[in-house]
């Protein structure tokens, strides 16, 4: 059994999206009525392309290129503003991802937060999340984030061993990561998240544990532990540097056990949170959200949409040009319309792969059907010890389906089994 089939980042994957016609944001903006939904802003600029990266990002851009992108982003905000105001949309969460958002200059960061504050309404108690990298983390930029009300900062450490960082194609050194974490702690954000990777060529169980042990010295609120995935488009994949699944899984087992013994609660295969933390798990792509920028996805009811997916530099630059030249950002031209069947699969993936799991009673309320009858594979997983059913006789509810420790470690093996044949066919026939 290969425990690493596919990372279920969202469902359906972008490679299942196709051209759409005759659809506008105006038809779907009612899903954003009121407060509490998410706004995602994509900044696709990076210092360099890491060896495992297949995200929508570009390198080698100059300050003028970023400014031109921000100008397009401003036009998009203005066009969206009237529609959002018509349904009194107020966002409870702001996520700024990339790319490396802190690659922007101080002036550009100020400009970004200024345009969002001007054109988008947020709840008074909204959460604001941003990603950074060690080389782009400095005190002045962190000060801008604090002033803008950022509550959570996620930093990609990946390893505290320079040889492992080189194997990944990362451009920072371990010492720079330490310096970045010291700066983040001094800035006193409500939540600091650190990302680490296992399954790196040359990595051992001990070297992973050494990195995690050093991370604990900084007491991060969250630690994400990712397996090394080498997708088509990543240059490590092109060089034939695939990871070794058995060794990677062993590293995962030791790493997860170590973090749990250190007082971290495991909420998913990847997320470990300090027991004292109260922040609920929020998985990108599973709630109602609107994206700004090129490369970000929006999720409005059964409509998911974004710019056409690309990973290679040339294709990404072409998508950027198309985005910057767009006249009407309210027209939806690329995405997917989910059938009832696909919405059910998405719901199960959303809840089951994340603790506390899938409420069978809530599923029945949403879809008026029984999940375990519609998807017999859930019963198979129960028999195999991947999930457990917690009966709720006292409240006469259908019960709760949760991953076992065994099942959680195999999330990337189990999740892909819920992909429909139709979506899988679209993913397999996708072309850049």
N, C-alpha and C positions, 0 to 999 in steps of 0.2 A: 504493500500500500504506500503510495506517495502522499504524504500529509500536506504537500504544497502544490495544489492544483491551480488555484486562482484566488487572489485576494478579492473578496467581495466588498469593494470600496463603495459601490452603490449598485442598484439594479433598476433597469438594465444598464449595461456598460455602454459608454459612448460609441463603441464600434457597432452597436445595434441601431444607432440613430441614422436617419435618412432624410432626404429633402422633403419639406412640408410646403404646402401651397394653401393660400387663402386663409391663413390664421394670423391673428393679431393679438397683441398683449391685451387690448381692450376687451376681448372676448373672455379672458381668463383672469383679469385683475381682481375680480370679486373674491378669489381665493385668499387675497391678501387683506381683506377687510378687517379693520380693527387692529389690535396689537398682538405682539408675541411671536411673529414670524421672523425669519432670518434674511439678512442681506449679505451676499457674498461679493467681494470685490477681488478680481483677479489681476495681478501685476506680474506679467510673464517674463521678467528680466532677471537674469542670473549672471554671476561672475563667470561661471563655466558650467558645462553639462557634466554632472556626475556620471560615473560609469554604469549605474543601474537605472538612470532616470529615463522614463518614457512619458513625462508630463509635458504639457504645452508650455514651453519656455524657450527663450532665445538668449544668446550670449553676444558679447561684443558691441552692445548698443551704447551710444553716446548720450550725454545729457539731453541733447536736442531731440533725440529719438523718444526718450521718455516723456519729455514735455509735449511732444506731438500726440502721444498716446493719452496723456492726461487731458489734453484739449478735447479729444474724441470722447473720453469718459465724461467730461463735463457736459458735452452736447447730449449724451445719452441720459444723464441725470435730469437735464432740463426737459427732455421729451417724456421721460417717465413721470416727472413730478405731477403734472396735471392729472394723469390717470390714477396715480397713487392717492392724491388728495381727494379724488372723486369717491373713493371707498374709505377715506379716513385711515389709510394704512399707517401704522406706527410699528417700527421694527424693534423687537426685543433683543436681537442679537446681530452684531456686526462681525463678520469674519473677513480678514484681509489676508489672502494667500498668494501663492505664486508657483514658480519664481521665488525670488527673494525680495520681499517688500522693502526691507531696509537698505537695499541697493540704491533706493531713491535718495537724493540729496535732502538736507534738512528743509530747504525751501520747497522742494517737491512734496515732501511729507506734509508740511503745513498746508500746501495747496490742496492736497488730497482730502485731508480732514475738513478743511474749510468748505470745499464744494459739497461734501456729504452733509455737513451740518446745515448748509444753506438750502439744499434741495430735497433732502430726505428727512422724514420725521422719525424720531426714535423715542422709545419709552424712557422715562426718567431713570429707571433702574436697569437699563440695557447692559448686556455683556458685550465687551469688545475684545476680539481675539486677533492676534497678528503673529505671523511667522517670521523668524529671523535665522541667520547663520552666524557662526562665530566671527568670521572676518568682517561682517557688516554691523556688528553690535558695538556701539560706542555710547558713552554717557550722554552726549548731547542729543542724539536721536532717541534714546530711551526717555530723556526728559520731555521730548515732544510727545511721545506715546503716553506718558503719565498725564500731561496737560490735556490730551485729547480723550482721556478717560479709558484708556486700554486697561482691561482687567486681567487678561491672560496672554502670556507670551510663550510661544513654542519655539525651541531652538534645536536644530539638528546637530547633535553631537556625534552620533553613530558609533564612535569608539574613542577611547583614550590612548590608543596605541597608534603611533604614527605609521607603522608599516601596514596596518589594517586600513587606515585612512587612505594611504597611497593606493592600496589594492582596489578601493572603491572609487578612486578618481576624485576624492575630496581635495579641495584646495586649501583647507585650513590644517593646522597642526594641533596636536593635543593641548599644548600650552595656550594657544589662542582660545580654545574651548573653555579652559579653566578661567581665563581672564574674562570671557564673556559671561560665565556663570557668576563670577564675583560681582560684575556690574549689574546683572539682573537681580541678584539678591539685595544689593545696596539700593536699587531703585524701588524695592518693596512692592512689587506687583502682587495682586491678590492670588494669582496662580501662575506658577512657572512649570512648564512642561519640557521634558527632555526626550529626544528620540534616540534610540539605539538600534543597531542592526546586528543580527546573528546570521551565521552561515557564510561569513566572509571568507574568501580563499585564504588559507593560512591561519585562520582563527581557531582557537581551541576553547574547550569549556572553561579552562582556567583564565584565559585572557578575557573572555566575556565577563566572567565573574569579577575579575579585577576592575574592568570598566564600570560595572554596575556598583561595585563597592565604593569606587571613587565618586561616582555620581551621588551616592547617599550622603557623602560628606557635605554636599550642598543642600540636602533636604528638599529636593524638588517635590512639588505637590502631586505631579503626575509623571509617570515614566511610560513611554510607549516602546514596546519591544517588537521590532519588525523582522520578519525573515527576509533574506535577500532574494528578491525576485528579479530575474533578468528577462524583460519582455523584448519583443522585436522592436528595434529602434534604439535600444541601449547599446553603447559601444562595447561594454563588457560581453554582451551577448554575441555581438559580431566577432569578437575575438575568441569565442568559444570558452568563456570562463563561467560556465554554469556551476552553481553550487552543488554540494553533495547532501542529498536530502536526509540520509540517516544521521550524519554528523550534525546537521542543522537542528534536527528534531531533538537530539540529545542535548544540544546547547539550550534549546528552548526549555526543556524539562528542568535542567539545572537552574537556568536563569529565572524562570517563573517561581520555582520553589524558594530560591534565595530571596526574591523580592517579597514574597508572602511571609517568609520567616522574619523579614525586616519590618513588618507591620504594614505592608501595602496590600490592599484589597484588589483582587483581579476581577475586573468587570467584563473583559472580553479576552480573546486570544492575545490581544496587543496592549490593552490599557491596564495599568496598575496605578492605583490612587492611594494616597496616604489615608489611613483609616479616619483621621481627624477631619479630612476634607468633606465638604457637603455638596460640591458641584456635581450635578447629575451627568450621566453619560450623554453626550451629544455627538451623534455620528453624522458627518457631512453627507448630505444627499438623502436623508430619510425624513425630513420634515418639509413643511411648505416654505420655500425660499425663492428669492429672486436674485439673479446674478447681474453684476455690472462688469463691463470689460470683455476682452476677447479671451475665450477659453473657459470661462466659468459656466456652470450649469444652473438652470432654473427648474424648480419642481412645483408646478401649479396643478393640483388635482391629477388628472390622468395625462397631463401634458408635461413632458420633459424636453427641454431644448437648450441648445448652446451653439456656438460656432462649430463648423466641421472639425472633427478631431484631427490632430496632427502631432507628430513628435520630432521629425527631422527638421533641422534648422531652416532649410529652404522653404518647406511647406508651412512652417510656423510663421515665417516672415511674410509669406503670401497671405495667410489668414489675417495677420496684423494689418497689412495694407488694405485688405477688403474691409476690415472693421473700421479703420480710420477714414475710409472713403464712403462709408454708409450714410445715406441721407435720412432714412427713416428707421430708427432702432426699434420701433414698436411692432414692426412686421417680423413674424416668426417664420424662418425659412428652413430650419434644420432641427430635427428632434425626433420624438416618437410619441404616439398616442397609445397609452396603455389600455388594453382590454380589461374586463373584470378579472379574467384569469391571471393576467400579469400583475394586477394590483394585489391579488391575494398572495401571489408568490413574493412580491416585494414586502408585503406586510409581515409574512412569516420570517423572511430573512432579516428584516429590520429588528424584530423583537427576539427571535430565538437565539441569534448569534451574540446577543448582548444580555448580560445579567440585568434584571432578574429572570428574563425569558419571555415566553409567549403565554399570555393569558387566553386560554381557550374560550372563556366566557366573553371577553372583550372582542375576540375575533368573531364570535357568533353574533354579537350585537352589531358589528360593522357590516358583516356580509350575509347574515341570516343563515349561515351554513356552519357545519362542524368541520374544523380544520383537519382532524385526524381521520375523518371519513373521506374527505376530498383528497387528502394527501397521505395515502397508506404508508409512504416512506417514513413518516413520523413514527408510526408503530414499529417499523423495522428498526429504526434507530433506538427506540426504547428497549427492544429486545436485545440489541447489541450493546447496550450500556452507554450509548452516546448521550441520551437524554433521560430525564426522570420526570415522572408525572406526580405532582403534588395534588392530591384530591382535596376538595373543600366541601365536605358533606354538611358542615354546620350551616354554611351560607347557601347551600344548594347550588353551588356554582360548578362549572365544568372542570375547574382545576387549572393548574399552571404547569407549563412544559418548560423545563430548564435544562441547559447543558450540564452534564456531569463534568468532573475534572478531565476525564478521558475525552469527552466530546469537545470541550473547549479547546484542547490542544489540537484537535483535528478539524477545527472550524473551516480551514481552507480546503479541506477534503469534502466536508459535508455540504457547505454552502453551494458550491457549483452544481450539486445534484438537483438543486431546486430551479436551475435555469431551464426554461421551457425549450422545446425543440425549435420553435419558431425564432426565439431570440438567439439561440445558439447558431442557427443557420445564418442569421444576419451578421453575427459577430465573425463567423468563419469566412464570409464573403466580403468583409469590409476591405476597402482599399483606400490608401491615403489620397 
